[in-house]
């Protein structure tokens, strides 16, 4: 399952990050592997996701499709 498959108010843990080299490195450097997440809002092309309760980020659909997650 990917982050893109989640609905608003879903939560769980980030398991893997795919995609191109730059995207993977940027998200790993942000510390997103094995981190809890909560989807706050979801739109057609982007979503607002809270990571670890420490920071929120707007994630595009293209990037969300590259982030593998497990739901709670």
FIKOLZA-1660 file (N, C-alpha, C; in steps of 0.1 Angstrom, whole numbers, plus 5000, padded with zeros to 4 digits):
% residues 72
   i   px   py   pz ch aa at
   1 5008 4988 5000  A  X  N
   1 5000 5000 5000  A  X CA
   1 5009 5012 5000  A  X  C
   2 5005 5023 4993  A  X  N
   2 5012 5035 4993  A  X CA
   2 5005 5046 5000  A  X  C
   3 5012 5057 5003  A  X  N
   3 5006 5068 5010  A  X CA
   3 4995 5074 5001  A  X  C
   4 4996 5073 4988  A  X  N
   4 4985 5078 4979  A  X CA
   4 4972 5070 4981  A  X  C
   5 4973 5057 4985  A  X  N
   5 4961 5049 4987  A  X CA
   5 4953 5053 5000  A  X  C
   6 4960 5060 5009  A  X  N
   6 4953 5064 5022  A  X CA
   6 4943 5075 5020  A  X  C
   7 4934 5075 5029  A  X  N
   7 4923 5085 5029  A  X CA
   7 4926 5095 5041  A  X  C
   8 4919 5106 5041  A  X  N
   8 4920 5116 5052  A  X CA
   8 4918 5109 5065  A  X  C
   9 4925 5112 5075  A  X  N
   9 4924 5106 5089  A  X CA
   9 4931 5092 5090  A  X  C
  10 4936 5087 5079  A  X  N
  10 4943 5074 5080  A  X CA
  10 4957 5077 5086  A  X  C
  11 4963 5067 5093  A  X  N
  11 4976 5068 5099  A  X CA
  11 4983 5054 5099  A  X  C
  12 4996 5054 5101  A  X  N
  12 5003 5042 5102  A  X CA
  12 5018 5045 5102  A  X  C
  13 5026 5037 5095  A  X  N
  13 5041 5038 5095  A  X CA
  13 5046 5038 5081  A  X  C
  14 5056 5046 5078  A  X  N
  14 5063 5046 5065  A  X CA
  14 5072 5034 5065  A  X  C
  15 5071 5026 5055  A  X  N
  15 5079 5014 5054  A  X CA
  15 5091 5015 5044  A  X  C
  16 5088 5021 5033  A  X  N
  16 5099 5022 5023  A  X CA
  16 5096 5034 5014  A  X  C
  17 5107 5039 5008  A  X  N
  17 5106 5051 4999  A  X CA
  17 5112 5047 4986  A  X  C
  18 5104 5048 4975  A  X  N
  18 5109 5045 4962  A  X CA
  18 5112 5058 4954  A  X  C
  19 5111 5056 4941  A  X  N
  19 5112 5068 4933  A  X CA
  19 5127 5071 4928  A  X  C
  20 5128 5082 4922  A  X  N
  20 5141 5086 4917  A  X CA
  20 5151 5088 4928  A  X  C
  21 5163 5089 4925  A  X  N
  21 5174 5090 4935  A  X CA
  21 5173 5103 4944  A  X  C
  22 5170 5114 4937  A  X  N
  22 5169 5127 4945  A  X CA
  22 5157 5126 4955  A  X  C
  23 5145 5121 4950  A  X  N
  23 5134 5121 4959  A  X CA
  23 5137 5111 4971  A  X  C
  24 5142 5100 4968  A  X  N
  24 5145 5090 4979  A  X CA
  24 5155 5096 4989  A  X  C
  25 5165 5102 4984  A  X  N
  25 5175 5108 4993  A  X CA
  25 5169 5119 5002  A  X  C
  26 5161 5128 4995  A  X  N
  26 5156 5139 5003  A  X CA
  26 5146 5134 5014  A  X  C
  27 5138 5124 5011  A  X  N
  27 5128 5119 5021  A  X CA
  27 5135 5111 5032  A  X  C
  28 5146 5104 5028  A  X  N
  28 5153 5096 5038  A  X CA
  28 5161 5106 5047  A  X  C
  29 5167 5116 5041  A  X  N
  29 5174 5127 5049  A  X CA
  29 5164 5134 5059  A  X  C
  30 5152 5135 5055  A  X  N
  30 5142 5141 5064  A  X CA
  30 5138 5132 5076  A  X  C
  31 5143 5119 5075  A  X  N
  31 5140 5110 5086  A  X CA
  31 5127 5103 5085  A  X  C
  32 5122 5101 5073  A  X  N
  32 5108 5095 5071  A  X CA
  32 5107 5080 5071  A  X  C
  33 5118 5073 5071  A  X  N
  33 5117 5058 5072  A  X CA
  33 5113 5054 5086  A  X  C
  34 5104 5044 5086  A  X  N
  34 5099 5038 5099  A  X CA
  34 5093 5049 5108  A  X  C
  35 5087 5059 5103  A  X  N
  35 5081 5070 5110  A  X CA
  35 5066 5069 5110  A  X  C
  36 5059 5073 5121  A  X  N
  36 5045 5074 5121  A  X CA
  36 5040 5085 5113  A  X  C
  37 5029 5084 5106  A  X  N
  37 5023 5094 5098  A  X CA
  37 5008 5095 5100  A  X  C
  38 5002 5106 5098  A  X  N
  38 4987 5108 5098  A  X CA
  38 4983 5117 5087  A  X  C
  39 4974 5112 5078  A  X  N
  39 4970 5120 5067  A  X CA
  39 4959 5130 5072  A  X  C
  40 4961 5143 5071  A  X  N
  40 4952 5153 5077  A  X CA
  40 4941 5157 5066  A  X  C
  41 4946 5160 5054  A  X  N
  41 4937 5163 5043  A  X CA
  41 4942 5157 5030  A  X  C
  42 4932 5154 5021  A  X  N
  42 4936 5148 5009  A  X CA
  42 4929 5155 4998  A  X  C
  43 4936 5159 4987  A  X  N
  43 4930 5166 4976  A  X CA
  43 4933 5157 4964  A  X  C
  44 4929 5161 4952  A  X  N
  44 4932 5153 4940  A  X CA
  44 4947 5152 4937  A  X  C
  45 4955 5162 4938  A  X  N
  45 4969 5162 4934  A  X CA
  45 4978 5163 4946  A  X  C
  46 4973 5164 4958  A  X  N
  46 4983 5166 4969  A  X CA
  46 4975 5162 4982  A  X  C
  47 4983 5160 4993  A  X  N
  47 4978 5157 5006  A  X CA
  47 4986 5164 5017  A  X  C
  48 4980 5167 5028  A  X  N
  48 4987 5172 5039  A  X CA
  48 4990 5161 5049  A  X  C
  49 5002 5158 5052  A  X  N
  49 5006 5146 5061  A  X CA
  49 5014 5151 5073  A  X  C
  50 5010 5146 5084  A  X  N
  50 5017 5149 5097  A  X CA
  50 5027 5138 5099  A  X  C
  51 5040 5141 5101  A  X  N
  51 5050 5130 5104  A  X CA
  51 5055 5131 5118  A  X  C
  52 5053 5121 5125  A  X  N
  52 5058 5120 5139  A  X CA
  52 5052 5130 5149  A  X  C
  53 5042 5137 5144  A  X  N
  53 5036 5148 5152  A  X CA
  53 5046 5160 5154  A  X  C
  54 5057 5159 5146  A  X  N
  54 5067 5170 5147  A  X CA
  54 5066 5180 5136  A  X  C
  55 5062 5175 5124  A  X  N
  55 5061 5185 5113  A  X CA
  55 5051 5179 5103  A  X  C
  56 5045 5189 5095  A  X  N
  56 5036 5185 5085  A  X CA
  56 5041 5189 5071  A  X  C
  57 5037 5182 5061  A  X  N
  57 5042 5185 5048  A  X CA
  57 5031 5183 5037  A  X  C
  58 5031 5191 5027  A  X  N
  58 5022 5189 5016  A  X CA
  58 5030 5179 5006  A  X  C
  59 5024 5168 5004  A  X  N
  59 5030 5158 4995  A  X CA
  59 5022 5157 4982  A  X  C
  60 5029 5158 4971  A  X  N
  60 5022 5156 4958  A  X CA
  60 5018 5142 4956  A  X  C
  61 5008 5139 4948  A  X  N
  61 5003 5126 4945  A  X CA
  61 5014 5117 4939  A  X  C
  62 5023 5123 4930  A  X  N
  62 5034 5116 4924  A  X CA
  62 5044 5111 4935  A  X  C
  63 5047 5119 4945  A  X  N
  63 5056 5114 4955  A  X CA
  63 5049 5105 4965  A  X  C
  64 5036 5107 4968  A  X  N
  64 5029 5099 4977  A  X CA
  64 5028 5084 4971  A  X  C
  65 5027 5083 4958  A  X  N
  65 5027 5070 4952  A  X CA
  65 5040 5062 4953  A  X  C
  66 5051 5069 4957  A  X  N
  66 5064 5063 4959  A  X CA
  66 5067 5059 4973  A  X  C
  67 5058 5062 4982  A  X  N
  67 5060 5060 4997  A  X CA
  67 5052 5048 5001  A  X  C
  68 5058 5037 5004  A  X  N
  68 5051 5025 5009  A  X CA
  68 5048 5026 5024  A  X  C
  69 5036 5023 5028  A  X  N
  69 5032 5025 5042  A  X CA
  69 5024 5012 5047  A  X  C
  70 5023 5011 5060  A  X  N
  70 5014 5001 5066  A  X CA
  70 5005 5009 5075  A  X  C
  71 4992 5006 5074  A  X  N
  71 4982 5013 5082  A  X CA
  71 4982 5007 5096  A  X  C
  72 4977 5016 5106  A  X  N
  72 4975 5011 5119  A  X CA
  72 4965 5001 5120  A  X  C
% end
